[in-house]
Amino acid sequence: MTDLSSKRVVLGVTGGIAAYKSADLVRRLREAGADVRVVMTRSATEFVTPLTFQALSNHPVATTLLDADAEQAMGHIALARWADVVLVAPASANFLSRLARGAADDLLSTLCLATGAPVAVAPAMNRQMWDNRATVDNVTLLRSRGIYIYGPAEGMQACGETGPGRMLEPADLVRRVTGLFATGRLAGRRVLVTAGPTLEDIDPVRFIGNRSSGKMGYAVALAAAEAGANVVLISGPVALPAPPRTRRIDVRTAQQMHDAVMAQIGAQDIFIGAAAVADYRVAQAAEQKIKKDGQALQLTLTPTPDILAAVAALPDAPFCVGFAAETEAVAQNARTKLAAKGLDMIAANNVAVDGIGFDADENALTVCWRGGARELPRAPKDRLARELISLIAERYHETHTTEDTGRTHR
Ligand SMILES: Cc1cc2nc3c(=O)[nH]c(=O)nc-3n(C[C@H](O)[C@H](O)[C@H](O)COP(=O)(O)O)c2cc1C
């Protein structure tokens, strides 16, 4: 499986003969759906021109750290934060040494230090350089720090020698990068996610809605699918395409969402309620468009079904995760909701903070469960979704047996 849909890849290219292969690597990463930004060391630009990578990635190539213009556009910290993964291919012996000693003396090394994303390197060098004790020690150290070492492969080398030191083929590297996201933590589990707003009709042309874009719920559905789950996504009206490898059921109102959830819930191991479900609907929606007559108009609102609470109260309820949008006392309100609705976990966000939450690309979550909590600091929603899914998988496996569907012990 080589699906990197919506993944942001920083490709670092260092000074080695194999740099020419990275042109093909950019093409393949993009074919797999990744958004790619290339960063080159100064030496790398002696082997392949930045123009080649710019044309293939469709973005300017970053080469220098101390460049005021580049810092204004997408500086080293912005790039470090932007990345879902940093792949250095080819990684020269020199670069491995700089990475091992924590150097921050050019853009690529600084970025590798500054990023919270996984860093993977694909070494490529003469076999003597690879076997040299210094390189062996550097690689051991890097591996122990959690850096992924991809390859090298054995074979005929540019220098005419044969042995280990060839960069892995681009297709193999794409497969391995994809594998970083396909964690398998929820392999075989069935996960139901709700996302987006619900819209409650006032008359045939007007409705009551909310500002949910569905981005968080869609990111959670994709992350669950990448973790190996079989995902059903029940979605209110949003402007997003269905995430790959998920089955989407479209609904409009809270009642429809409730009914769709209840029709699917029997088969599910985990329920994640990320939708912003309307709490009220208009008691009697008008059959014809309400005419404007300059007078005050009163609407009588009636509560909608509480989907989360209904699911959590089922006799054989799945592991239930709720979302809470709060504007104050986030953790405290989340804990109250966790207990009141009988949930297994709740992910709360402060929608009063500018730039995160509703209709934004970033979010920050306070995740609470009985006896524990974790802060997931501000990050793009897709990365946050992956962290949340790992946390859900961790808690789910702690509270359930691994046999069968796992719906035996709560
Ligand atoms: C023709 C040529 C080919 C080279 N190929 C490699 C290589 O495949 N792997 C490597 O580690 N170094 C190779 N080097 C040496 C690196 O280019 C050199 O160590 C450089 O300083 C690496 O800089 P960087 O790590 O900042 O990119 C080569 C040098 C030359 C002149």
The ligand as a MOL file (V3000), in Angstrom:
LIG
                    3D

  0  0  0     0  0            999 V3000
M  V30 BEGIN CTAB
M  V30 COUNTS 31 33 0 0 0
M  V30 BEGIN ATOM
M  V30 1 C 31.6890 12.9170 -7.0580 0
M  V30 2 C 31.3970 12.8080 -5.6070 0
M  V30 3 C 30.5070 11.8650 -5.1710 0
M  V30 4 C 30.2110 11.7200 -3.8020 0
M  V30 5 N 29.3120 10.7940 -3.4170 0
M  V30 6 C 29.0620 10.6340 -2.1160 0
M  V30 7 C 28.1500 9.6400 -1.6700 0
M  V30 8 O 27.5680 8.9090 -2.4730 0
M  V30 9 N 27.9130 9.5280 -0.3560 0
M  V30 10 C 28.5280 10.3190 0.5640 0
M  V30 11 O 28.2850 10.1390 1.7550 0
M  V30 12 N 29.3930 11.2670 0.1850 0
M  V30 13 C 29.6740 11.4470 -1.1190 0
M  V30 14 N 30.5420 12.4210 -1.5100 0
M  V30 15 C 31.1270 13.3210 -0.5040 0
M  V30 16 C 30.1430 14.3930 -0.0950 0
M  V30 17 O 29.6860 15.1230 -1.2050 0
M  V30 18 C 30.7770 15.3420 0.9230 0
M  V30 19 O 31.0600 14.6150 2.0990 0
M  V30 20 C 29.9290 16.5360 1.2370 0
M  V30 21 O 30.5950 17.3300 2.1740 0
M  V30 22 C 28.5530 16.1480 1.7880 0
M  V30 23 O 27.8930 17.2980 2.2190 0
M  V30 24 P 26.4210 17.2630 2.8300 0
M  V30 25 O 26.3810 16.1310 3.7850 0
M  V30 26 O 26.2700 18.6010 3.5380 0
M  V30 27 O 25.4790 17.1660 1.7070 0
M  V30 28 C 30.8540 12.5730 -2.8610 0
M  V30 29 C 31.7400 13.5360 -3.3240 0
M  V30 30 C 32.0160 13.6500 -4.6620 0
M  V30 31 C 32.9830 14.7010 -5.1110 0
M  V30 END ATOM
M  V30 BEGIN BOND
M  V30 1 1 1 2
M  V30 2 1 2 3
M  V30 3 2 2 30
M  V30 4 2 3 4
M  V30 5 1 4 5
M  V30 6 1 4 28
M  V30 7 2 5 6
M  V30 8 1 6 7
M  V30 9 1 6 13
M  V30 10 2 7 8
M  V30 11 1 7 9
M  V30 12 1 9 10
M  V30 13 2 10 11
M  V30 14 1 10 12
M  V30 15 2 12 13
M  V30 16 1 13 14
M  V30 17 1 14 15
M  V30 18 1 14 28
M  V30 19 1 15 16
M  V30 20 1 16 17
M  V30 21 1 16 18
M  V30 22 1 18 19
M  V30 23 1 18 20
M  V30 24 1 20 21
M  V30 25 1 20 22
M  V30 26 1 22 23
M  V30 27 1 23 24
M  V30 28 2 24 25
M  V30 29 1 24 26
M  V30 30 1 24 27
M  V30 31 2 28 29
M  V30 32 1 29 30
M  V30 33 1 30 31
M  V30 END BOND
M  V30 END CTAB
M  END
